[in-house]
Amino acid sequence: MTRIVTILTDNFSDWETALINSTCRGYYGFETRFASPNGIPVISSGGMHVTPNMAIEAIQLSEIDLLILCGGTVWRTDQAPDIAGMVAEAHSKNIIVAGICDGTRVLAQAGVLDHLRHTSNSAENLSQLNYGGAEYYQDVPYAVADQRVVTAPGSAPVSFMAEILNLLGVSDDNLKAYLAMHAAEHSKPFDSAVIGF
């Protein structure tokens, strides 16, 4: 069975990893678990209260196939858990590592993005960290996968899910239909007058 751990922190961006975890668990029967600093309950940016399965400190890399870093405001503060070493080790062990939104900052701090194509919310978001991979940054609105690492801006949970599932070797007609359904929202030109902006 494919085993996934998603790292959550207080004020995590709840929409960013919802699709990948729901699809993996609900459609493919993968094991999805959630970890937080010290295993304490966290509250999402939308106010959802989550009691994680485990503490970040209890993650055993030998027991997982995919490590997901959910975005959230904490990654820009000194309250962020220090997990760069664990993330670097996961990558070195060929575990798929995926970061979305400010979760990509952890990948940069871990040195994982120094030699592979990647994206984030913006180039500036990562350049603030003085990491070594700025020349590999891709200024695109969708997820990027390279060397078993997936990165995405916070606005791209659909392509984030698609790239991760591709790396996990999941591809079938049901998934294609599911991805097309979610992507269809973006095929119509945005009309700000319709929704009052």
N, C-alpha and C positions, 0 to 999 in steps of 0.2 A: 504494500500500500504506500502511495506517495504521502509524505508527511511534511506539513507546512507549519511554520511558526511566523506569526505577524507580530511585530513589536509596536505596542501602543504606548503613548504617553498622555499626560493630562492635556486636554484641549486638542486631541488628535483630530484630523480632518476625516470625519466618518464616511464620507462618500468615496474616498480615494481607493480603499481596499475592499469595499463592500462587494463589488461585482466579482473580483477574482476569488475571494473566499467563498461566496455563495455558489458560484459556478463549480468550483473545485469540490466542495462538500456535497452540494445538492444534486449535481448532474453526474459527477464522476466518482463520488464516494471516497475522495481523498480525506485524510485526517487533517483538520484545521485546528490549530491551537493559537492562543494569544498570550503574550507575555508583556509585563510592565515592570518598571523599576520596583524591586522588592516584592513583586506580585500584588501590589496594592490596587484597589479599584481606581479606575480613571473615568473622567467625564469628557465626552467628545465636544467638539466645537458646537455641535447642535444640541448639546445637553443630554446625550445618551449616556447612561451609567453602565459601565462595563466592569465585570469582575473577571479578570484574566485567569487562565488555567495555571499560570506559572509565573515565577519571577524571571526576569531576564538573566539573572545570575545562575539560574538552574538549567538554562538551555544547554543541551548536550548536542554538539554539532554532529556527532556520529549517528544521531537518531533523527536527523532531518534531511530533506531533499531540497527545500526551498526556504529562504529567509527573506521576509518582506519587511521593509521599513516604511511604515505609514507616516505621512507628513503631519505637520502640526507646528504650532508656534514655539514649542519648547526647544526645538533644534537650533534656534537662534539665540538661546540664552545659556547662562551658566548652570541652569537647572537640568540641562540635557544629560541623560546617562552617558557615561564614557564607555562606548561599545565599539570604538574604532578597531581595537585589537581583535575582538571577536569577529567583526565583519571581515577584516583582512584574512583571518584564519579560515573563515568559511569559504571565501573566494579561493584561497590557496588549496583547499580540499575539494575544489570543483563543485561545491554546492551552489545552486543558482541563488544569486543575491539580487534583490529587486528593491529599488527605492523610488518613491514618488514624491513630488513636491519637495519640501525641505528634508525629506528622508534621503534625498540625493546628497545633501550636505555631509551626511555621515559617510557615504561612500567616498566622497572626495577627501574627507579627513582621514579615512583609512588607507588612502593611496590607491584604492581600487580603480579609480577613474584616470590614473596617470597615463595609461597607454591604450585606452580603448575609446571608441565612439560612445558619446553619451549626451544627455540633455538634462534640463532642469526647468525651473520656472523662468530663469533667465541666465545668461552668461554671468552677469554681475552677481547673481545669487551665490555662485560658486567661486568666482574670482576673489571675493572678500576673504576667502579662506587661504589664499596663496597656495593653492594646490598645484600639482605638476601637470595636469592634463588639459589646460585651457585650449591648446591647439586642436584637441579632439572634440571640442564642444560642438554640438549640432543645434543650430537655432531653428527648431521645428516644433510644431504644436502637438506632436504625437510621441508615443514611446519609442525608444531606441534600444535595440538589443545587440550586444557584442560580447563575445567571450563569456557567455553564461551570466552576464550582468544586464539587467533591465533597468532603465531610468525613464522617468516621464515627468512632465509638468503636472501640477495638481489638477489641471483641466482635462486630463487625458486618461481617465480610468478605463475606458473601453479598449484603447490600443495597448494600455498597460496589461490588461487581462489577456489580450490576444497574443502579445509577445511572450508572456510568461507561459501560457498554455502551449505555444509553439515549442518552446524550449523543453517543456515536459513531455513533448511528443504527442500532444492531444490535437487531433484534427479529424473531424467528422462532419457530416452534413448538418447535424443538429447544432454543432458549434458555429458553423458558417452562418446558419439561419439566425442564431442568437446574436452573433456579432453584427450581422446586417441589420437586425432589428434595432440594436442600440445605436449603430452608426447612422441610421436613417434620419435621426433627429437633426443631424448636421448637414444633410443634403439640401435642405431648403435654405435659401438666403435669409439671413437675419434681418428682420424688420422691426427696428426699435419702436416705431410708432404703434405697432400692434400691442406691445406689452407695456407701453407707457413710459419708455425711457426717452 
